[in-house]
Amino acid sequence: MPSDPLWTSAQARTLIQRREPGGLVRMGRVQRGWRQADLGGRLGCSAATVSRLETRGRVADLDLLRQAARTVGMPSHVLTEALGITGTGVLATTRVAADTQCDAEEDPMRRRTLLAAAGAAVPAHLLLGVDDALAGTPEPSGKTIPFDAQLAQARALFDAGRHVELARRLPGLLGDGHLVARSRTDLGYARLSASYTLAAQLLGKLGRYPQARLTADRASTYADLSGSPLVAAAAARELAIVLRHQDQPAAAQRLMLKAATDVESTGLATAAQAAAYAQMLCTTSYTAAVAGDRHQALAMIQEAHRAGRRLPQQAPKGRLFPLTSAAVDLYAVGVHWALGDAGAALEAGRNLRPEQFATAERQSRMHTDLARAWWQLGKPEQTATELLAAVRVSPGEVRDRSSIRQIVTDLAARHPRTAGVRELNAVVSGALAQKV
């Protein structure tokens, strides 16, 4: 229990039940004898902004709300309760929760979900199950194995490209993560953040970006509560990737630059911190390339190569950012491709080999990234060869990613007689889709 009785008072409990975190900030400010201008001065904003925060305290002001809560001495678990995070109700920061107020049969999101899922490798009922889990606090799975072991198993499914099985397990994993977070410890919040980060990775892979943004937002919220800069960096990376896919590259760039700065401020004293820093640089570089910022993209990937000199040939098991020097080279392939320079992309990847990557997901990603460069260069034979190699390692990397499926569709339309195209088209259309 918190030592300050203010946060357990009847007034505080009423504000928590009403989901009014801004009102709690106002309570803390008044207790300290501060005017709104006094708090604004400490937060670096105007008195009018503080007034709006105290009146609304909505998700649009979430970062400022967290800072204000810390400044007035509000315990983190009080803020999370007021946001609806630790209770059994609907999470206040979700958009999906509002959507579920519609009749299930008339809900346009559900209709779009069903349409989008038609013909996809992951069955519609599993995707809807994930949507339902995101609409509130999901129920625990009831499994007795430790949560860390569950999370490791889920990561292994992602790394193996077993998207169907991961989608099946995801609601229970998130429910168990919430159960762990009831401890209100930094580690509990970090574990829950990691589960939402993994959810964002899967949903982004499947092209379900609204849901991926939701899960990445939640991952960021819990990461902030955990106090871990590396956990926060992982969540920020997933959110930046979603923003990039939602045509918000400038916002994604700002987010990644801040994440890189935050990780760098740790001093990079450990190998894990150095790997996190290099990962932030790689993602920042690719984000800049997608935005057409050639200067920043090339500068960041060059800096990532320098940082990558400290990286091992194989990352230790369980590392949050399992980046290697070969992985940095693979990012360089993507950066040059995004900048429209297929020749430079292929040059960056000329020494890459599948055995340099520890997981099927990364091995297959190597092949698909090289395939994109060959396709950009107008070489259908080499494109098909790389895509076939990707399918043989992890079919989901070709089957479940819309951008790669489009290349296969274009290959089939323009070069139907090219070796391997018929097999690729069959995989994408589902004729050879494997049930995981």
C-alpha positions in Angstrom: 0.0 0.0 0.0 1.3 3.5 -0.7 2.5 5.5 2.3 0.6 8.6 1.3 -3.1 8.2 2.4 -4.1 10.7 -0.4 -4.1 7.9 -2.9 -6.2 5.6 -0.9 -8.8 8.2 0.1 -12.4 8.0 -0.9 -12.0 10.8 -3.4 -9.1 9.0 -5.0 -11.0 5.7 -5.2 -14.0 7.5 -6.8 -11.7 9.1 -9.5 -10.1 5.7 -10.1 -13.5 4.0 -10.6 -14.6 6.8 -12.9 -11.3 6.4 -15.0 -10.3 10.0 -14.3 -6.5 10.1 -14.1 -6.5 13.8 -14.7 -8.5 14.4 -11.6 -5.9 12.4 -9.6 -3.2 14.7 -11.0 -5.3 17.7 -9.9 -5.6 16.1 -6.4 -1.8 15.7 -6.1 -1.2 19.2 -7.4 -3.6 20.8 -4.9 -2.1 18.8 -2.0 1.3 20.2 -2.8 -0.1 23.7 -2.9 0.8 24.3 -6.6 -1.1 26.3 -9.1 -1.5 24.9 -12.6 1.2 27.2 -13.8 3.6 25.8 -11.1 3.0 22.2 -12.4 3.2 23.4 -16.0 6.6 24.9 -15.2 7.9 21.6 -13.9 6.5 19.7 -16.9 7.6 22.2 -19.5 4.1 23.1 -20.7 1.6 25.9 -20.2 -1.1 26.2 -17.4 -3.7 25.8 -20.1 -2.2 22.4 -21.1 -2.3 21.3 -17.4 -5.9 22.4 -17.2 -6.8 20.3 -20.3 -4.8 17.4 -18.8 -6.6 17.5 -15.5 -10.0 17.8 -17.2 -9.4 15.1 -19.8 -6.3 13.0 -19.1 -7.0 11.0 -22.2 -4.7 8.8 -24.2 -3.7 11.7 -26.5 -1.9 13.2 -23.5 -0.6 9.9 -22.2 3.1 10.8 -22.1 2.4 14.1 -20.4 0.0 12.3 -18.0 2.7 9.9 -16.9 5.1 12.7 -16.3 2.6 14.7 -14.4 1.7 11.7 -12.3 5.3 11.2 -11.3 5.7 14.9 -10.6 2.8 15.0 -8.1 3.9 11.8 -6.4 1.2 9.5 -7.8 2.2 5.8 -7.4 2.4 4.0 -10.8 -0.2 1.4 -9.8 -2.7 4.2 -9.0 -2.2 5.6 -12.5 -2.6 2.2 -14.1 -5.8 1.5 -12.2 -7.2 4.9 -13.3 -6.3 4.1 -16.9 -8.2 0.8 -16.5 -5.0 -1.2 -17.1 -4.8 -3.5 -14.0 -8.5 -4.0 -13.5 -10.9 -6.4 -15.2 -12.6 -3.7 -17.2 -11.9 -2.5 -20.7 -8.5 -0.8 -21.1 -9.1 2.9 -21.4 -6.4 3.4 -24.0 -8.0 1.2 -26.6 -9.9 2.0 -29.6 -11.1 -1.6 -30.0 -13.0 -1.3 -26.8 -15.2 1.5 -28.2 -15.8 -0.5 -31.3 -17.2 -3.5 -29.3 -20.1 -1.4 -28.1 -21.6 -2.0 -31.6 -23.8 -5.0 -32.1 -21.5 -7.9 -33.0 -23.4 -8.7 -36.2 -23.2 -5.1 -37.4 -19.7 -4.2 -36.3 -17.9 -3.0 -39.4 -14.5 -3.9 -37.8 -15.6 -7.5 -37.6 -16.8 -7.5 -41.2 -13.5 -6.1 -42.3 -11.7 -8.6 -40.3 -13.6 -11.5 -41.8 -13.0 -10.1 -45.3 -9.3 -9.5 -44.7 -8.9 -13.0 -43.2 -10.5 -14.7 -46.2 -7.8 -16.7 -48.0 -5.2 -15.8 -45.4 -3.1 -18.5 -43.7 -4.3 -17.6 -40.2 -8.0 -18.7 -39.8 -10.5 -15.9 -39.2 -11.7 -17.3 -35.9 -8.2 -17.0 -34.5 -7.9 -13.5 -35.6 -11.2 -12.6 -34.1 -10.1 -14.3 -30.9 -7.2 -11.9 -30.8 -9.5 -9.0 -31.4 -11.7 -10.1 -28.6 -8.6 -10.3 -26.3 -7.7 -6.8 -27.2 -11.2 -5.5 -26.5 -10.6 -5.8 -22.7 -8.4 -7.6 -20.2 -8.1 -11.2 -21.5 -8.7 -14.1 -19.3 -5.6 -16.1 -18.1 -4.9 -19.4 -19.9 -4.9 -21.5 -16.7 -1.5 -22.9 -17.6 0.8 -23.8 -14.7 4.1 -23.3 -16.4 6.0 -20.1 -15.5 5.2 -17.1 -17.6 8.8 -16.7 -18.8 8.6 -20.2 -20.3 5.3 -19.4 -22.0 6.8 -16.2 -23.5 9.9 -18.1 -24.7 7.6 -20.7 -26.4 5.6 -17.9 -28.0 8.8 -16.2 -29.3 10.0 -19.6 -30.7 6.7 -19.9 -32.6 7.2 -16.4 -34.1 10.8 -17.2 -35.0 9.7 -20.4 -36.7 7.1 -18.6 -38.7 4.3 -20.6 -37.0 1.8 -17.8 -37.1 -1.3 -19.9 -36.8 -0.2 -21.5 -33.5 1.0 -18.2 -32.1 -2.3 -16.5 -32.9 -4.1 -19.4 -31.1 -2.0 -18.9 -28.0 -1.8 -15.1 -28.0 -5.0 -14.4 -26.0 -4.0 -16.7 -23.2 -0.5 -15.3 -23.1 -1.8 -11.8 -22.8 -4.1 -12.9 -20.0 -1.3 -14.5 -18.2 0.8 -11.4 -18.7 -1.9 -9.3 -17.0 -2.0 -11.8 -14.1 1.8 -11.4 -13.7 1.5 -7.6 -13.8 -0.9 -7.7 -10.8 2.3 -7.9 -8.7 2.8 -4.2 -9.6 6.5 -4.8 -9.8 8.9 -3.4 -12.5 9.5 -7.0 -13.7 5.8 -7.8 -13.9 5.2 -4.8 -16.1 8.2 -5.6 -18.2 6.9 -9.1 -18.8 3.5 -7.8 -19.8 5.1 -5.2 -22.1 7.1 -8.0 -23.8 3.9 -10.0 -24.4 2.2 -7.1 -26.1 5.4 -6.3 -28.1 5.3 -9.9 -29.4 1.6 -9.5 -30.2 2.4 -6.3 -32.2 5.1 -8.2 -34.1 2.7 -10.9 -35.2 -0.1 -8.5 -36.1 2.2 -6.3 -38.1 3.5 -9.4 -39.9 0.0 -10.3 -40.8 -0.7 -6.7 -42.0 -3.3 -6.0 -39.3 -1.9 -2.6 -38.5 -4.7 -1.0 -36.4 -4.5 -3.9 -34.0 -0.7 -3.8 -34.1 -0.8 -0.2 -33.2 -3.1 -0.9 -30.3 -0.8 -3.6 -28.9 2.3 -1.5 -29.5 0.7 1.4 -27.6 0.0 -1.0 -24.7 3.5 -2.4 -24.8 4.8 1.2 -24.5 2.6 2.0 -21.6 3.7 -1.1 -19.6 7.3 -0.5 -20.6 7.2 3.0 -19.2 5.8 1.6 -15.9 8.6 -1.0 -15.8 11.3 1.7 -15.9 13.5 -0.4 -18.2 15.0 1.5 -21.2 15.5 -1.7 -23.1 11.9 -2.9 -22.7 10.8 0.6 -23.7 13.0 0.5 -26.8 11.5 -2.8 -27.9 8.0 -1.4 -27.6 9.0 1.9 -29.3 10.5 -0.1 -32.2 7.2 -2.0 -32.8 5.2 1.2 -32.6 7.5 2.9 -35.1 7.1 0.0 -37.5 3.4 0.3 -37.3 3.5 4.1 -37.8 5.7 3.5 -40.9 3.1 1.2 -42.4 0.3 3.7 -41.6 2.1 6.3 -43.7 3.4 8.3 -40.7 7.1 8.0 -41.4 8.0 11.4 -39.8 6.3 10.3 -36.5 8.1 6.9 -36.7 11.4 8.7 -37.3 11.0 10.9 -34.2 10.0 7.9 -32.1 13.0 5.9 -33.1 15.5 8.8 -32.7 14.2 9.3 -29.2 14.5 5.5 -28.5 18.0 5.5 -29.8 18.9 8.5 -27.6 17.4 6.9 -24.5 19.3 3.7 -25.0 22.5 5.6 -25.7 22.1 7.5 -22.5 22.5 4.2 -20.6 26.2 4.4 -21.4 26.1 1.2 -23.4 28.1 -0.5 -20.7 26.7 -4.0 -21.4 26.5 -6.1 -24.5 22.7 -6.1 -24.3 22.6 -2.3 -24.2 25.1 -2.1 -27.2 22.9 -4.5 -29.1 19.8 -2.5 -28.3 21.5 0.7 -29.5 22.5 -0.9 -32.8 19.0 -2.2 -33.3 17.5 1.3 -32.8 20.0 2.7 -35.4 19.0 0.0 -37.9 15.3 0.6 -37.5 15.8 4.4 -37.6 17.8 4.0 -40.8 15.1 1.9 -42.5 12.4 4.2 -41.3 14.3 7.2 -42.8 14.8 5.3 -46.0 11.0 4.6 -46.3 10.4 8.3 -45.7 12.9 9.2 -48.5 15.4 10.8 -46.2 18.5 9.4 -47.9 21.0 11.4 -45.9 19.7 10.2 -42.5 19.1 6.7 -43.7 22.7 6.3 -44.9 24.2 8.0 -41.9 22.3 5.8 -39.5 23.1 2.5 -41.2 26.8 3.5 -41.3 26.6 4.3 -37.6 24.8 0.9 -37.1 27.7 -0.8 -38.8 30.1 0.9 -36.5 28.1 -0.1 -33.4 27.8 -3.6 -34.9 31.5 -4.2 -34.5 30.8 -5.1 -30.9 28.1 -7.6 -31.8 28.7 -11.4 -31.7 28.4 -13.7 -34.6 25.5 -15.4 -32.8 23.4 -13.6 -30.2 23.1 -15.2 -26.7 19.9 -17.1 -26.2 17.2 -15.0 -24.7 18.6 -11.6 -25.5 15.9 -8.9 -26.0 17.6 -7.6 -29.2 19.4 -10.6 -30.8 21.2 -8.4 -33.3 24.4 -9.6 -35.0 26.7 -8.1 -37.6 25.0 -10.1 -40.3 21.7 -8.7 -39.2 23.0 -5.2 -39.7 24.0 -6.1 -43.2 20.5 -7.4 -43.8 19.1 -4.1 -42.6 21.4 -2.4 -45.1 19.8 -4.5 -47.9 16.4 -3.1 -46.9 17.7 0.4 -46.5 19.1 0.6 -50.0 16.0 -1.2 -51.5 13.8 1.4 -49.8 15.9 4.2 -51.3 15.4 2.7 -54.7 19.0 1.5 -55.2 18.7 -2.3 -55.9 22.3 -2.6 -57.0 23.5 -1.2 -53.6 21.0 -3.5 -51.8 22.4 -6.6 -53.5 25.9 -5.5 -52.9 25.2 -5.0 -49.2 23.8 -8.6 -49.1 26.3 -10.4 -51.3 28.0 -12.1 -48.3 24.9 -13.0 -46.4 24.2 -16.7 -45.8 21.3 -18.4 -44.1 23.5 -20.1 -41.5 24.4 -16.6 -40.2 20.8 -16.3 -38.8 19.6 -18.3 -35.9 15.9 -18.4 -36.6 13.8 -19.5 -39.6 12.1 -16.2 -39.6 15.3 -14.3 -40.1 16.7 -16.8 -42.6 13.5 -16.5 -44.7 13.6 -12.7 -44.3 17.0 -12.6 -45.8 15.7 -14.4 -48.9 12.6 -12.1 -49.2 14.7 -8.9 -48.8 17.0 -10.1 -51.5 14.0 -11.0 -53.7 12.6 -7.5 -53.4 16.0 -6.1 -54.6 16.1 -8.5 -57.5 12.5 -7.6 -58.4 13.3 -3.9 -58.2 16.1 -4.6 -60.6 13.8 -6.4 -63.1 15.2 -9.9 -62.6 12.2 -12.4 -62.3 14.4 -15.5 -62.3 16.5 -14.4 -59.4 13.4 -13.1 -57.6 11.6 -16.4 -57.9 14.7 -18.3 -56.8 15.0 -16.2 -53.6 11.3 -16.5 -52.8 11.3 -20.2 -53.3 14.2 -20.4 -50.8 12.2 -18.3 -48.4 9.2 -20.7 -48.7 11.3 -23.7 -48.0 12.6 -22.1 -44.8 9.4 -20.5 -43.5 6.3 -20.4 -45.8 4.7 -17.8 -43.6 7.2 -15.1 -44.6 5.9 -15.3 -48.2 2.3 -16.5 -47.5 1.4 -14.1 -44.7 3.1 -10.8 -45.8 1.0 -8.8 -48.2 3.9 -7.0 -49.8 5.6 -10.3 -50.6 2.4 -11.9 -51.8 2.0 -9.0 -54.2 5.4 -9.8 -55.8 4.3 -13.4 -56.3 1.1 -12.2 -57.9 3.0 -9.9 -60.2 5.4 -12.6 -61.1 2.6 -15.0 -62.0 0.9 -12.3 -64.1 4.0 -11.1 -65.9 6.3 -14.1 -66.0 4.1 -17.2 -65.6 6.7 -19.4 -67.3 9.6 -18.5 -65.0 10.8 -21.5 -63.1 9.3 -21.7 -59.6 6.5 -19.2 -60.2 3.7 -21.8 -60.4 4.9 -23.3 -57.1 5.0 -19.9 -55.5 1.6 -18.9 -56.7 0.2 -22.2 -55.3 1.7 -21.4 -51.8 0.2 -17.9 -51.8 -3.2 -19.0 -53.0 -3.3 -21.6 -50.2 -3.1 -24.8 -52.3 0.2 -25.7 -50.5 -0.4 -23.8 -47.3 0.7 -25.9 -44.3 -1.4 -26.2 -41.2 0.9 -25.5 -38.3 
